[in-house]
Amino acid sequence: MIKEQRKAKAKAIAVKLAYVILLLLTYTLGYLVASYPSSSPYPPLSHTSAPSIVQLANLPNQLDHFRVTTHCADRPVQPGLVRQTILDRVFNSTSPYQDFPPPHVRGRLRPKRIKGWGSNGAVFENLIRKVKPRTIIEVGTFLGASAIHMANLTRQLGLQTQILCIDDFRGWPGFRDRFRDISMVNGDVLLLHQFMQNVVSVNFTDSVLPVPFSTGSVLDKLCEWGIFGDLIEVDAGHDFNSAWSDINRAYRILRPGGVLFGHDYFTAAADRGVKRAVTLFARVHNLKIRIDGQHWVMDPA
Ligand SMILES: C[S@@+](CC[C@H](N)C(=O)[O-])C[C@H]1O[C@@H](n2cnc3c(N)ncnc32)[C@H](O)[C@@H]1O
């Protein structure tokens, strides 16, 4: 009898305990749901009135992460007007070589200081002979070694070619370890000026023009302004994201029949950066990659 009473008592305690645990669990769950924000990035829409078109247009969307909504010009600028268009849009209609060098850098530049990487490879002559470009866009110029080589080639072939050199002329963090001789004025390294001095020294100021901005911003602008390239060389940032962005943006401003190519396909850094970006891009767009020396060349399949 006592045994049965004990059993009943234990059962009653177990049931009470179960209720308490259930209560605690429900409470905890309710607390958690109330204190965490909704995973949706969108603000809640009022159910009482429909959203306006402006509200809808301004809702966050996937393109915000990439900002690639630039509308490219409907009509390309004629090759003969490319230089003047850049002068007007970027340099207040005045050649940057006018009155060069300015007093504050005079005496700080070397008469000629040219250094590049694979900048004289046969690929340049092969492509220039094949495409006979009127407009070349170089994405990543540094001191102008490859740009000056291309200017030489186009001159030898009697072509009327304008070469636009896109570079922020900042180099990269740490580049001064190897280029200490390039002067700095109040923290501003004179890379743009030394590049321009190099161009002056070989008398190519009429055919080689700096476009001193970050690649991402200016490639989109060229598209908006209607400036397209017959030959575009990509040789700026070598990490995957930079190369991927530059290649995608450059491809949008490549004239039909033009050729996109770039430096570095074999180094360890290229393997994780440039090479992956090039390979992925070619696969997505059904293009063939050809290797010419140290360069990759994207040919229409
Ligand atoms: C390897 S160097 C170019 C060498 C040149 N093509 C040659 O062969 O003589 C790379 C250049 O890309 C530029 N660069 C890198 N990332 C850039 C970016 N996001 N925007 C503009 N320039 C960039 C650097 O300033 C540097 O001058």
The ligand as a MOL file (V3000), in Angstrom:
LIG
                    3D

  0  0  0     0  0            999 V3000
M  V30 BEGIN CTAB
M  V30 COUNTS 27 29 0 0 0
M  V30 BEGIN ATOM
M  V30 1 C 51.7440 45.4240 -63.2010 0
M  V30 2 S 51.5460 47.1500 -63.2260 0 CHG=1
M  V30 3 C 51.2500 47.4900 -64.9320 0
M  V30 4 C 52.4590 47.2730 -65.7750 0
M  V30 5 C 52.3500 47.7070 -67.2220 0
M  V30 6 N 51.2120 47.1140 -67.9090 0
M  V30 7 C 53.6130 47.3480 -67.9520 0
M  V30 8 O 53.7210 46.2100 -68.4600 0
M  V30 9 O 54.5050 48.1760 -68.0520 0 CHG=-1
M  V30 10 C 49.9670 47.3290 -62.4870 0
M  V30 11 C 49.4560 48.7660 -62.3900 0
M  V30 12 O 48.0640 48.6830 -62.0960 0
M  V30 13 C 47.7080 49.7750 -61.2720 0
M  V30 14 N 46.4860 49.3860 -60.5630 0
M  V30 15 C 46.2740 48.3160 -59.7690 0
M  V30 16 N 45.0110 48.2850 -59.3360 0
M  V30 17 C 44.4110 49.3810 -59.8510 0
M  V30 18 C 43.0950 49.9070 -59.7640 0
M  V30 19 N 42.1340 49.3010 -59.0820 0
M  V30 20 N 42.8260 51.0480 -60.4000 0
M  V30 21 C 43.7940 51.7000 -61.1200 0
M  V30 22 N 45.0430 51.2230 -61.2590 0
M  V30 23 C 45.3470 50.0850 -60.6240 0
M  V30 24 C 48.8980 50.0210 -60.3860 0
M  V30 25 O 48.9620 51.3620 -59.9790 0
M  V30 26 C 50.0760 49.6250 -61.3050 0
M  V30 27 O 50.6300 50.7730 -61.8710 0
M  V30 END ATOM
M  V30 BEGIN BOND
M  V30 1 1 1 2
M  V30 2 1 2 3
M  V30 3 1 2 10
M  V30 4 1 3 4
M  V30 5 1 4 5
M  V30 6 1 5 6
M  V30 7 1 5 7
M  V30 8 2 7 8
M  V30 9 1 7 9
M  V30 10 1 10 11
M  V30 11 1 11 12
M  V30 12 1 11 26
M  V30 13 1 12 13
M  V30 14 1 13 14
M  V30 15 1 13 24
M  V30 16 1 14 15
M  V30 17 1 14 23
M  V30 18 2 15 16
M  V30 19 1 16 17
M  V30 20 1 17 18
M  V30 21 2 17 23
M  V30 22 1 18 19
M  V30 23 2 18 20
M  V30 24 1 20 21
M  V30 25 2 21 22
M  V30 26 1 22 23
M  V30 27 1 24 25
M  V30 28 1 24 26
M  V30 29 1 26 27
M  V30 END BOND
M  V30 END CTAB
M  END
